[in-house]
Amino acid sequence: MEVKEKTLYGLSYSQEIIDLQTKYALFKRVVNILFSLTFDEGYDPELMKKALDLLYQRNDCLRLRFVKKDKKVMQYFLPEAHPGQICTMNFPTEQAFESFMLKYRKKGLDMYKGECLEVIFATNPSGKQMLICKVNHFVADTYGIGVLVGDLCGIYDALKNGKELPAAPGSFEEIIRKDNEYRANEEQVEKDREFFKEYYEKRHAERPIYCSIHGEKAERWMAQKRKGKISMPYFFFRCDTTGFQYIIPAAVSEKVEKWCTEKELPLGTFYYYAFTLASSLVNGKETRPTVSLELLNCRGTVADRKAAGTKVQSLAIVSGVDYGKSFLDNAKVLYGEQSELYRHTRLTYLELEDMQHKQWNYSMLGSVNGFSFSFIPMAMPKGIQFQVYSNGKGALVAYIAMVMDPESKEIAVTYDVQDLLITKEILEDFQKYYVQVIEKVLAGDDKPLSKIF
């Protein structure tokens, strides 16, 4: 069947941002998401191949194909697709594993050749079996990967134990269809435009200052700050990044969950604002408005949230720290803005960027975004460990993904940070401090922040 006979869809907002990154980056942009699953008790390779084949049947995002029409990237869904060739590798040492991953992450998947997912059956240096998975970011975001991983683990468990397959995930094609219709509503687009005009011109007219997790330990930022600059010229960096992962233990996260339940504050908002507060503190108690990017999961219905694909949307949120107020009062202001922004998601990323630059008068070669944040609940079966790896290149100063296991309550905090701004030592110090900030907030309860810090 020819492409012209298929239903073509425009890209989602999230996919458009990825497309912009591949077009305008000053370096070769790799838009994979690389992750691994490590099995304590191993797996049957032949059974896993069957599970992967079923994964393609049950998740239509893995059957996506892309074409260009009138100079625009369009997408369609195949009725059937199967995994590509799966190779097997053994890593005798940690050095061998790390050396391979450093090279492997830099090789992109070609969306126009239908390369959606690449899987390697591997054995790590400790002798445990792994799946090393590379997903094209046009096909799935971090939330979508959570859906894919959950489904794969469920399928494999059912095949291994002779059980009925779990309910299939939702349809990404349906999400894309609704997304295209949602953004084609010109009347609502104009209302969103008026909302953001008021948001920037009246509510947040004051120029926000760059405020990131490295604080005053990064001399490159301090040199800018001494000149009175509000932004950081990230395009002049090599844009090399390194990934790190830390664990927030269940003993801490369970206290946070209890606190949030009592205060009626979403968990994601708590951890997000805790990063804002910690960034303020390491920057000398910065009280001026700052900007961070939140990755909003724009899947509006329960069915949508059960689907994989790429539908997480980044929006710049202006926030600040009022040390005369409690953590809860500050966080509720952030939550109010989150809720409003969530309801106005029709404008393109470039249009919003243009509004910011006009209002705040800073160069597009600079970044005022201190960090980018996402919070993802992802239940992992016992005995299987999930880890995300850096691609090694990125324009964001710091991307933070918090993956919470609802069963164990542990939170894996994955950072992807600019090498020339944030060293391993700086990040380790910040992560320890971040947990200390959380513990002090919980102990201080409703006291003003000035009484706690």
Secondary structure, DSSP 8 states (H G I E B T S, - for coil): --GGGS--EE--HHHHHHHHHHHH-SS----EEEEEEEETT---HHHHHHHHHHHHHH-GGGGEEEEEETTEEEEEE-S-------EEEE-SSHHHHHHHHHHHTTS---GGGT--EEEEEEE-TTS-EEEEEEEETTT--HHHHHHHHHHHHHHHHHHHHT---------HHHHHHHHHHHHT-HHHHHHHHHHHHHIIIIIT-S------TTGGG-HHHHHHHHTT--SB-GGGS--BEEEEEEEE-HHHHHHHHHHHHHHT--HHHHHHHHHHHHHHHHTTS--S-EEEEEEEE---SHHHHT--SS-EEEEEEEE---TTSBHHHHHHHHHHHHHHHHT---S-HHHHHHHHHHHH---TTSB-EEEEEEEEE----TTEEEEEE--SB-SSSEEEEEEE-TTT--EEEEEEEETTT--HHHHHHHHHHHHHHHHHHHHHTTSBHHHH-
